[in-house]
């Protein structure tokens, strides 16, 4: 009963929407300052954007950029663990993880409020698109879709491209996550923005709101901002970090171009109320879903 009562406590999240410069040390210092600012404003769980310590290096395939990778624990997690202890905050910290020689992951470390490493999530879905050459750098994750108990609540984490897949959100929610965090680096190709930009942004927001609705959980996405790369071959990161409630209502959203810290209070009791009235978990047909484990069900094309 004590554990259940604790897990129903309200908690406050802080999303850091920031630019990244070419200088990793500068980015780390700026991230630490923004975490402190979020904590001063009441945040208890703070999420940084994907790969915040550098500019988004996956715009090109360059083996020299593997030098940006680091171990966990390592310089980034150790520096921010000190900030977590100092301000009594839980942190979601995106790291280019060097697991071993020639073996790298896109990883989110969860640091508890005492500075201890609560766990890590390794990005499961690895994209390969123009200016998003992530398969060159990252091995797909092998830790599944866990949820992490922390001082202020149980949370799930996925990373950017993962946010388009409903299966991970469902599994983290079934594992007890009260909120799903998505550290993100997503933006527009300059040549596509005028024609497709509004629809792309709307789809990104809609798919994540759907995870909240389908699972009765809070969802929070922390994106970067700023233009990175040459004018006609770079990416304009679109910001719009946001938090939605367990029925998909947008509680706060950042602008497209400005560095912003969103502070939002979350009440796990709202998940209980939503799930009682929209009992998707009750009505799931777990006896009938085995075919989803197949790659394709339509038969091979002639």
C-alpha positions in Angstrom: 0.0 0.0 0.0 2.9 2.4 0.8 4.5 1.8 -2.6 1.2 2.3 -4.5 0.5 5.5 -2.6 4.0 6.8 -3.5 3.5 6.0 -7.1 0.3 8.0 -7.2 2.0 11.2 -6.1 2.0 14.1 -8.5 5.3 15.0 -10.1 6.5 17.9 -12.2 8.4 17.5 -15.5 10.8 19.9 -17.2 11.5 19.6 -20.9 14.6 21.3 -22.2 14.4 22.5 -25.8 17.8 23.8 -26.8 20.2 24.5 -29.6 23.5 22.6 -29.9 26.8 24.2 -31.0 29.8 22.5 -32.5 31.5 22.5 -29.0 30.5 19.5 -26.8 31.8 21.1 -23.6 29.8 24.2 -24.2 26.7 22.1 -24.9 27.2 20.1 -21.7 27.6 23.3 -19.6 24.5 24.9 -21.1 22.5 21.7 -20.5 23.6 21.7 -16.9 22.5 25.3 -16.5 19.1 24.6 -18.1 18.6 21.7 -15.7 19.3 23.9 -12.8 16.9 26.5 -14.1 14.2 23.8 -14.6 14.7 22.6 -11.0 14.5 26.2 -9.7 11.1 26.4 -11.5 9.9 23.2 -9.8 10.8 20.4 -12.2 11.5 17.1 -10.6 12.1 15.0 -13.8 14.1 16.8 -16.5 14.5 15.6 -20.1 17.1 16.8 -22.6 16.9 16.5 -26.4 18.4 13.6 -28.3 22.3 13.8 -28.7 22.3 17.3 -27.2 26.1 17.3 -26.5 26.9 17.8 -30.2 25.2 19.0 -33.3 23.3 16.2 -35.1 26.3 14.5 -36.7 24.2 11.8 -38.5 23.7 14.3 -41.4 26.8 12.6 -42.9 28.7 9.3 -42.8 32.0 10.2 -41.3 34.0 7.6 -39.3 35.9 10.4 -37.5 32.7 11.3 -35.7 32.8 8.1 -33.7 35.2 10.0 -31.5 32.2 11.8 -30.1 31.0 8.6 -28.4 31.6 7.8 -24.7 30.9 5.1 -22.2 28.1 5.0 -19.6 29.1 5.9 -16.9 31.2 8.5 -18.6 31.9 12.2 -18.8 28.3 13.3 -19.7 26.5 11.1 -17.2 29.0 11.8 -14.4 28.8 15.5 -14.9 25.0 15.5 -14.9 24.7 13.0 -12.1 26.4 15.7 -9.9 23.7 18.2 -11.0 21.0 15.6 -10.3 22.3 15.2 -6.7 22.8 18.9 -6.3 19.2 19.7 -7.3 17.4 16.5 -6.4 16.1 15.9 -9.9 15.7 12.8 -12.1 17.3 13.3 -15.5 16.8 11.7 -18.9 20.2 12.2 -20.6 20.8 11.2 -24.3 24.3 9.9 -25.0 26.2 8.6 -28.0 27.2 5.4 -26.2 30.5 3.6 -26.9 29.7 0.1 -25.7 32.9 -1.5 -27.0 35.4 -1.2 -29.8 33.4 -0.6 -32.9 30.1 -1.0 -31.1 27.9 2.1 -30.5 24.3 2.9 -29.5 22.0 5.9 -29.4 21.2 5.6 -25.7 19.2 7.5 -23.0 20.5 7.2 -19.5 18.1 7.6 -16.6 19.8 9.2 -13.6 17.9 9.2 -10.3 17.7 12.2 -8.0 20.6 10.8 -5.9 22.8 10.7 -8.9 22.7 7.0 -9.3 22.2 5.4 -12.7 18.6 4.1 -12.7 19.1 2.4 -16.0 19.5 3.0 -19.7 17.4 2.6 -22.9 19.1 1.9 -26.2 17.2 3.2 -29.3 15.5 0.3 -30.9 14.4 1.7 -34.3 17.3 3.1 -36.3 16.4 5.3 -39.3 18.2 5.7 -42.6 17.1 8.6 -44.6 18.7 11.6 -46.3 20.5 13.6 -43.6 19.5 10.9 -41.0 22.2 8.3 -41.6 21.9 6.7 -38.2 22.5 3.1 -39.4 26.1 4.1 -40.1 26.6 4.9 -36.4 24.2 3.0 -34.2 23.6 -0.7 -33.4 19.9 -1.3 -32.7 19.1 -1.5 -29.0 18.9 -4.8 -27.1 17.4 -3.8 -23.8 13.8 -4.0 -24.8 11.2 -1.5 -23.6 11.6 -1.2 -19.8 10.1 1.2 -17.4 12.3 2.8 -14.7 11.2 3.4 -11.1 12.6 6.7 -9.9 12.2 8.9 -6.8 9.3 10.8 -8.4 7.6 8.1 -10.5 8.0 5.3 -12.9 8.9 6.4 -16.4 9.5 5.0 -19.9 12.0 6.4 -22.4 12.3 6.0 -26.2 14.3 8.0 -28.7 13.1 10.0 -31.7 12.4 7.5 -34.5 11.0 5.1 -31.9 8.1 7.6 -31.4 6.4 6.5 -34.6 5.9 2.9 -33.4 3.0 2.0 -31.1 4.4 -1.3 -29.9 7.1 0.3 -27.6 4.7 2.7 -26.1 2.3 -0.1 -25.3 5.0 -2.3 -23.7 6.4 0.5 -21.5 2.9 1.4 -20.4 2.2 -2.3 -19.6 5.4 -2.2 -17.5 3.9 0.5 -15.3 5.3 3.7 -16.8 3.3 6.7 -15.8 4.9 9.0 -18.4 6.7 8.3 -21.7 9.6 10.5 -22.6 10.9 11.0 -26.2 14.2 12.8 -26.5 14.2 13.9 -30.1 16.2 15.5 -32.9 13.7 16.0 -35.7 13.4 18.7 -38.3 12.7 19.8 -41.9 14.8 19.4 -45.0 14.9 23.0 -46.5 13.6 21.8 -49.8 10.6 20.1 -48.3 9.4 22.5 -45.7 7.1 24.7 -47.8 5.2 21.7 -49.3 5.3 19.1 -46.6 6.4 20.9 -43.4 3.1 21.5 -41.7 1.8 18.0 -42.4 5.0 16.5 -41.1 4.9 18.4 -37.9 1.2 17.6 -37.4 1.8 13.9 -38.0 4.7 13.9 -35.4 2.5 15.6 -32.8 -0.5 13.3 -33.6 1.3 10.0 -33.4 2.6 10.8 -29.9 -0.7 12.1 -28.7 -2.1 8.7 -29.9 0.3 6.9 -27.6 -1.0 8.9 -24.7 -4.6 8.1 -25.6 -4.2 4.4 -26.4 -2.3 3.8 -23.1 -3.7 6.4 -20.7 -0.3 7.9 -19.9 1.4 11.2 -20.1 3.7 11.7 -23.0 6.6 14.3 -23.2 8.8 15.0 -26.3 11.9 17.2 -26.0 13.2 18.4 -29.4 16.2 20.5 -30.3 16.0 23.8 -32.3 18.2 25.6 -34.7 19.5 25.1 -38.2 22.5 22.8 -38.6 24.6 22.2 -41.7 25.0 24.0 -45.0 22.1 26.1 -46.2 20.7 23.8 -48.8 21.9 20.5 -47.2 21.2 21.0 -43.6 18.3 20.4 -41.2 16.0 23.0 -39.5 15.0 21.4 -36.2 11.5 22.3 -35.6 11.2 22.5 -31.8 7.6 22.2 -30.7 8.5 20.2 -27.6 5.3 19.3 -25.8 3.6 17.4 -22.9 0.2 15.8 -23.3 -2.1 14.3 -20.7 -3.4 10.7 -20.6 -6.1 11.6 -23.1 -3.9 13.4 -25.5 -4.7 17.0 -24.4 -1.7 19.3 -25.0 -0.7 20.8 -21.7 2.2 22.8 -22.9 4.1 23.3 -26.2 7.2 25.2 -27.1 7.6 27.4 -30.1 9.4 26.4 -33.3 12.6 28.4 -33.0 13.3 29.4 -29.4 15.1 27.7 -26.7 12.5 26.9 -24.1 12.0 25.1 -20.8 8.5 23.7 -20.3 7.4 23.0 -16.8 4.3 20.8 -16.4 2.7 19.1 -13.4 1.5 15.5 -14.0 -1.0 13.6 -11.8 -0.9 9.8 -12.1 -4.5 9.7 -10.7 -5.6 11.1 -14.0 -4.4 7.9 -15.7 -6.5 5.9 -13.4 -9.5 8.0 -14.1 -9.0 7.8 -17.9 -8.5 4.1 -17.9 -11.7 3.5 -15.9 -13.7 5.3 -18.5 -11.8 4.3 -21.6 -10.7 0.8 -20.6 -8.5 -0.1 -23.5 -6.3 -2.3 -21.3 -9.3 -4.2 -20.1 -10.6 -5.0 -23.6 -7.3 -6.0 -25.2 -7.5 -9.3 -27.0 -4.1 -10.7 -26.0 -5.2 -14.1 -27.2 -5.5 -12.8 -30.8 -2.4 -10.7 -31.3 0.3 -13.3 -32.1 0.3 -12.5 -35.8 1.8 -9.1 -35.1 5.1 -10.8 -34.5 5.3 -11.6 -38.2 7.0 -9.2 -40.6 4.2 -9.3 -43.2 0.8 -11.0 -43.4 -0.3 -10.2 -46.9 1.6 -12.9 -48.7 4.5 -12.3 -51.1 3.9 -10.2 -54.2 3.9 -12.1 -57.5 
